[in-house]
Each structure stands twice: as C-alpha cells, then as structure tokens.
Amino acid sequence: MKKIVLALAVAVATAAAANAQTAAKSPATKPATQTKPAPAPPAAKSEHKAEKAAPMKAEVVSTDAAAKTITVKDASGANVTLTATGSAVAELSKVKAGDMVMVTKSENNATKITKVKTTEAKPKEKK
C-alpha cells in the first residue's frame, strides 16, 4: 500500500511540475503568437489628415489679442472663431469689428490675416 501511495505522490508531483513549467512558458509564447491588429482602412486615415490651408473672405465680428482669437462671419453668414498662429497674431491688433479680411485658415487656426480694401463706389462730382 505504501508503494501505491508513493507512486501516486510521485505522479501528482510530476504532473504538478509539468503543469507549472507549461504555465510559465505559456505567457512567454503568447505575445509571439498574437496577431497584429489590422491597419485602419485608407478612408479612416483620410479623416484625420490635416485640413489644407484655405483662404476665405470674411467680416470681422470680434478679436481678442490676449486669447489670440478672431471671430469672423464667413460667406454663409456663420460665425467662426479661429486661433491666430504665427504672423496672424500681429495682425489681430490691426483689424476691428466690421473690417473685411482674407483669412487663411487651417483646421481651427488662422495662419494669415490680411485686411481687404473695400472698393466703395463714391459718387463723382461733375465739373
């Protein structure tokens, strides 16, 4: 009977040791067998691309030099608030509400602000 118990104890110990070795190797081999996530489709990538800089003619609604922002009314009549960057920051002090400007914008940034000269038709005096 002691031989059977001893044989059973050796078998259990051997199985436990084998199980412990297998468990230790498993995590090490899992990362190697994991597949990489599939790359995003091209359509999804294009949504995150930076918007190209586009000029737009607009009327200044307000400016805030401290916050470096300008709010303009675009051609559709919607107010758009943009953050001035680069050389556009210096132009904020040169424009006021009601001025017509050409704003080069990229995403929510105004990269260039140029005051547009309005050509108002003045009645000419006849001599």
KOLMITI-310097 format. One record per residue (C-alpha): residue number from 0; residue in three letters; x, y, z. Coordinates in pm, whole numbers, plus 50000, padded with zeros to 5 digits. Example, Ala and Ser with C-alpha at 12.3 -4.5 7.8 and 13.67 -1.06 7.14 Angstrom:
BEGIN
ATOM num residuo     u     v     w
ATOM   0     ALA 51230 49550 50780
ATOM   1     SER 51367 49894 50714
//
This chain:
BEGIN
ATOM num residuo     u     v     w
ATOM   0     MET 50000 50000 50000
ATOM   1     LYS 50287 50240 50077
ATOM   2     LYS 50427 50175 49729
ATOM   3     ILE 50096 50274 49567
ATOM   4     VAL 50070 50592 49776
ATOM   5     LEU 50435 50673 49699
ATOM   6     ALA 50380 50611 49325
ATOM   7     LEU 50065 50827 49332
ATOM   8     ALA 50251 51107 49515
ATOM   9     VAL 50535 51095 49257
ATOM  10     ALA 50280 51104 48972
ATOM  11     VAL 50100 51403 49123
ATOM  12     ALA 50430 51582 49187
ATOM  13     THR 50545 51514 48832
ATOM  14     ALA 50213 51638 48689
ATOM  15     ALA 50229 51948 48907
ATOM  16     ALA 50586 52022 48797
ATOM  17     ALA 50494 51971 48433
ATOM  18     ASN 50190 52196 48472
ATOM  19     ALA 50400 52464 48641
ATOM  20     GLN 50655 52457 48360
ATOM  21     THR 50383 52476 48097
ATOM  22     ALA 50215 52767 48272
ATOM  23     ALA 50546 52953 48296
ATOM  24     LYS 50616 52905 47924
ATOM  25     SER 50265 52999 47813
ATOM  26     PRO 50281 53375 47874
ATOM  27     ALA 50622 53393 47710
ATOM  28     THR 50493 53231 47393
ATOM  29     LYS 50159 53411 47377
ATOM  30     PRO 50291 53750 47259
ATOM  31     ALA 50484 53581 46980
ATOM  32     THR 50170 53405 46855
ATOM  33     GLN 49940 53706 46884
ATOM  34     THR 49845 53869 46557
ATOM  35     LYS 49896 54237 46494
ATOM  36     PRO 49581 54447 46462
ATOM  37     ALA 49479 54511 46105
ATOM  38     PRO 49578 54858 45976
ATOM  39     ALA 49298 55110 45951
ATOM  40     PRO 49136 55136 45609
ATOM  41     PRO 49252 55431 45394
ATOM  42     ALA 48916 55607 45432
ATOM  43     ALA 48961 55628 45809
ATOM  44     LYS 49310 55772 45772
ATOM  45     SER 49196 56049 45541
ATOM  46     GLU 48953 56177 45805
ATOM  47     HIS 49243 56251 46040
ATOM  48     LYS 49464 56426 45788
ATOM  49     ALA 49527 56792 45848
ATOM  50     GLU 49295 57014 45653
ATOM  51     LYS 49470 57210 45379
ATOM  52     ALA 49511 57582 45438
ATOM  53     ALA 49226 57757 45264
ATOM  54     PRO 49175 58133 45221
ATOM  55     MET 48833 58277 45293
ATOM  56     LYS 48694 58628 45273
ATOM  57     ALA 48507 58720 45588
ATOM  58     GLU 48386 59007 45804
ATOM  59     VAL 48547 59054 46145
ATOM  60     VAL 48296 59013 46428
ATOM  61     SER 48546 59044 46714
ATOM  62     THR 48911 58994 46810
ATOM  63     ASP 49077 58900 47138
ATOM  64     ALA 49451 58969 47135
ATOM  65     ALA 49501 58817 47483
ATOM  66     ALA 49341 58487 47380
ATOM  67     LYS 49484 58517 47025
ATOM  68     THR 49142 58457 46868
ATOM  69     ILE 48942 58617 46592
ATOM  70     THR 48574 58562 46525
ATOM  71     VAL 48465 58617 46167
ATOM  72     LYS 48142 58586 45971
ATOM  73     ASP 48200 58365 45666
ATOM  74     ALA 48022 58380 45330
ATOM  75     SER 47736 58162 45457
ATOM  76     GLY 47675 58403 45748
ATOM  77     ALA 47803 58165 46017
ATOM  78     ASN 48035 58294 46289
ATOM  79     VAL 48366 58110 46306
ATOM  80     THR 48618 58156 46588
ATOM  81     LEU 48979 58086 46492
ATOM  82     THR 49300 58084 46693
ATOM  83     ALA 49567 58308 46541
ATOM  84     THR 49906 58145 46487
ATOM  85     GLY 50237 58271 46351
ATOM  86     SER 50223 58607 46174
ATOM  87     ALA 49844 58625 46215
ATOM  88     VAL 49887 58712 46584
ATOM  89     ALA 50040 59051 46498
ATOM  90     GLU 49755 59126 46257
ATOM  91     LEU 49490 59092 46532
ATOM  92     SER 49571 59442 46659
ATOM  93     LYS 49532 59589 46309
ATOM  94     VAL 49175 59475 46244
ATOM  95     LYS 48849 59566 46415
ATOM  96     ALA 48487 59459 46406
ATOM  97     GLY 48329 59532 46069
ATOM  98     ASP 48654 59507 45870
ATOM  99     MET 48663 59275 45570
ATOM 100     VAL 48960 59038 45585
ATOM 101     MET 49109 58749 45393
ATOM 102     VAL 49184 58474 45645
ATOM 103     THR 49396 58174 45557
ATOM 104     LYS 49269 57902 45784
ATOM 105     SER 49381 57551 45856
ATOM 106     GLU 49150 57349 46083
ATOM 107     ASN 49061 57595 46363
ATOM 108     ASN 49369 57814 46319
ATOM 109     ALA 49409 58142 46134
ATOM 110     THR 49757 58126 45984
ATOM 111     LYS 49733 58455 45794
ATOM 112     ILE 49505 58758 45826
ATOM 113     THR 49505 59029 45560
ATOM 114     LYS 49278 59333 45566
ATOM 115     VAL 49086 59361 45239
ATOM 116     LYS 49048 59705 45088
ATOM 117     THR 48684 59765 45011
ATOM 118     THR 48608 59939 44686
ATOM 119     GLU 48310 60155 44760
ATOM 120     ALA 48167 60345 44469
ATOM 121     LYS 48173 60710 44565
ATOM 122     PRO 47965 60948 44357
ATOM 123     LYS 48192 61159 44143
ATOM 124     GLU 48142 61531 44136
ATOM 125     LYS 48072 61674 43794
ATOM 126     LYS 48258 61985 43694
//
